Amino acid sequence: MEILVAKSSGFCFGVKRAINIAHKCSNETPGEIYTLGPIIHNPQVVKKLEESNVYAKKGLDEVSSGTIIIRSHGVKLDEINAAREKGLDIIDATCPFVKKAQDLVSLLSGDGYSVIVVGEKDHPEVKGLISYGQGDVKVADSPEELRGMPRKKKIGIIAQTTLPMEKLEAVVSFCLHKASEIKVFNTICNATSIRQEESAELAEKVDVMIVVGGKNSANTRRLADICKTIQPRTYHIEVADEIDPSWFAAANSVGVTSGASTPDWVINDVVARVGEMQVK
């Protein structure tokens, strides 16, 4: 059974940067160290960071002193302000692409645009993005969520950095009929688009597709959805122990891809486990 691994599997730039910042902080910073929310959406990595005395906290009410690391997805502006008021040392590990999107929301809003953030309203990145706006700021995952929106003078549009391009295109197309002036910033991370394209191409070639990554990772779930539309025998797992030998019945080839927050050692474990299936 042939095992093919997507070229872009493993940490993306922003995730790798955040993890490196956390490890550097652990080695060089005295006192207690926390992340505001999980630093990335991968439970295995969060658990490993605990071994380096870096602990994830749900909110600032759980932190009274020490150092707080801002996660790769970013946080809401009022949370950063509250951390400063508490006198916490702040280390910002927000992905630079997310940071740029935050700045654009602030810029568009300040220039009088009605801002639309295309993405998932409950995703931490999106919650952070909208906090940088003033006044008229909306979140929409599709044109259907904007059906009742009245015509605007000026609309500014940005996207969640891990969004599929077609979702941004659909909202932009809808908004062309809703304002005389539209300003669009494509804030989708190029690495996300490449990863999705590679995974789709791989799914077309194999008999079984394995998508590795946190169940709480939006970009991993999207990869699984994309692959499943192409190859119905697609399975989203977090770790190798979830693999079921029955998945590979009569399979001659298996594709493996991963979300942007999946470490190489987890991917390697999965590939090794799949390899064992063909030996038995």
Buried (B, 14 or more C-beta within 10 A) or exposed (E): BEBBBBEBBBBBBBBBBBBEBBBEBBEEBEEBBBBBBBBBBBBBBBEBBEEEEBBBBEEBEEBEEBBBBBBBBBBBBEBBEBBEEBEBBEBBBBBEBBBBBBEBBBBBBEEEBBBBBBBBBEBBBBBBBBBBBEEBBBBBBEBEBBEEBEEBEBBBBBBBBBBBBEBBBBBBEBBEEBBEEBBBBBBBBEBBBBBBBBBBEBBEEBBBBBBBBBEBBBBBBBBBBBBBEBBEBBBBBBEBEEBEEEBBEEBEBBBBBBBBBBBEEBBBBBBEBBEEBEEE
